[in-house]
């Protein structure tokens, strides 16, 4: 992937995961949705709490090593996130 596509993919992945953390009741009410998402951010409750640019950079490092190349992108995101949280 070229750089803009890597950033777009990562932003979409992070947004999708954040929305997936919200309760189903928040999806029908835009105001409640925004409040819940803000609450998760403030309380450091997001599963993937770091900026997309950091994940993009670390994914490049992750795939640089030969032994990680067969890993799918979602697995790489989980591994990178776990390493960042340490």
N, C-alpha and C positions, 0 to 999 in steps of 0.2 A: 504494500500500500504506500502511496505517496503521503507526504506529511499532512496535508489538509484532510485526507480521508482517515488517517490514524487519529487525528484530533476529533473529527466528527464521530467516528465509531466509539471512541472512549467517552465522549460527552453523552452519547446516546446510551451506552452501557450504564454509566453512573446515574443518569436520570432515571432509567428504567428500574434500576435496583432501588433507588430512593423511593420511587412511587410504589414499588412492591412492598416496601416496609410500612406503608400507611395502611390504616384499617380500611376495610371495604366501605364503611360508612362515610369516609371522607371523600370518596370519589364522586359523589353526587352533589356535593356542596363546595363550590370553589373557595369560599372564604375559610371553611373548615380545613380544606385541603392545604391552603397556604399556611394556616396557623400550625397544623400538624407538622408540615415540612420544616417550618421555622423552628418549632420546638425540638425536632430531631437534630437539627444543625446546632442549636445552642447547647443542647445537653450532650453533644458528641455521641449521638445515638445512631448515626449513619454507619452502615456496614463498610462503606467505602468513603471515608471522610476527607480524603485529600483531593487536591486540585487535579483536573484532567491533565494539565501539562506535566505534572509529576509522574502520573501513571504512564503517559506516553514515553517520557524519558526512560523510566525504569523498564518498560516493556522492551525498548530497544536494547538495553543492557541485558535483559533476561534472555532474549533470543540471540544475542551475540554468541553465547556459549553453545557449542555443538550438541551437548546432551539435552538441551531444552527445545530444540527445533521441532521434534515430533508433537510437542504439547499443543493442544488447541488453545485458542486465544482466551476463552473463558477460564481455562485452568491457569494460564499465565497470569491473568488478572487476580485470581485468588491467591496464587503464590506471592506475587508482588505485594499485594495488600497485606498479607500476613507478615512479610518481611518489613514493610514500612511501619507496622504497628508495634514491632519489637523495640 
